[in-house]
Amino acid sequence: MLSKEESENIGAIEQILNKDNQYVTIAIGEKKLLQFVTTKKISEIDKPYNGQQIKKVRFIAIELNNGNNVEKFLDVGRRSARLIISKLKEGHTRLNIERIGSGKDTLYIPTPSAIQ
């Protein structure tokens, strides 16, 4: 049985870990099925990378493979954002997103899901 202090410490660590869960993470070569929430504002944000601030485009999406239906952030570069936006304009809001490359060479390739 944990003491009250131990339980609080573990709870604090869980909050930190859950905070990281607010982002969609896709490993190199991995694909994830995402439902884009087009009713939420797409925004441009600044993120630190190698000691510099770089611009990213932030989408709101739900990971459909994990079944918890929680809205998360997907932050991508402008090249990837253009690809995603073109699919959204075509009416595809459920997309398979594949990550290719790493660092500044990362590209997220969207393909429409067969199930819309």
N, C-alpha and C positions, 0 to 999 in steps of 0.2 A: 504494500500500500504506500502510495506516495504522500509525502507531507504536503501541506498547503503551498509552501514556498516552491517545492519541486514542481507541483502541478502548474503553478503560475509561470515558472520559468519555461516549462514545456509548452504551455499555451502561447507564450510570447514568441517562441521559436516557430510554432505552427503558423502564427500570424505572418511572420516574415516569409515563411515558405509559401503560404497562400497568396501573398502579395505578388510573388513571381508568377503565380498562375493566372494573372490578369492578362498575360500575353500568350498569343499563339506561338509555339516554337516548332519549327520544322527543321530537322537535321538535313545535312547535305544528302541529296539523292532520295529523300523521303517525300511522300505525297500525303496530303491530308485533305479530307472532304470538309469544306467550309460553307456555311450558309451566311452570306453577307447581309448585314442589316442596313439596307439602303435608306431606311427612314431616319437613321442617325447621321449626323454630320461627319463628312470625311474632312480631315484637317491636316495641315502641314505642321510638323513639329521639329524642334531641334533636339538632336541626341548626341551625346559625346561619343567620339570614336577616335582612338589613337591620339588623344589630347586635343582634338579639334571638335567643333560643333558642326554637325552635318544635318542637312534637311532630309526628313523622311515624310512619307505620306501615311497617315494613320487611318486604317479602316476598322470598323467594328464587325466582328464575325463570330459565329458560333461553330465550335468543333463538333461535327455530327458523329464522328466515330466514337467519342467517349461517352455519349449519352447523358451528359449533365446539363446541356442546353444553357450554358452560362456565356454571356457576351464577353468577348475578349478583344484586346487590341492586336492588330496585325500591322506592324510598321515595316514599310518597304521603301526602296529607292524609287526615283521617278520613272526609270525604265520599266520596272515591274508594275508600278501604279498605272502606267499607260496601258499595259497589257490587260490588267484587271478591269480598268474602266471601260475598255472596249467591249469586254464580255458583259459587263453590267449594262451598258447601253443597248446591247442586243437582247436584254431581258433575262440573261442568265444570272441568277443570284446564288445558285448552288454550284460551287466550283471545286474541282480537284486542283489543289495548288501543289506544284512540285518545285522543290528548291534545287537549284543547280549552282555550283560554285560556292566560294566563301569570301569573306571580307568585302572589299569594294567590288569584287567580281560576282557577287551573289545576284542571282536572278530568280524570281518566282514566276513560274510558267502556269497560267490558268487554263484549264480545259473544262468545258461545261460537263456537268454530271448528267448521266443518262436519266436520272430520277430528278425531276424538278418539283 
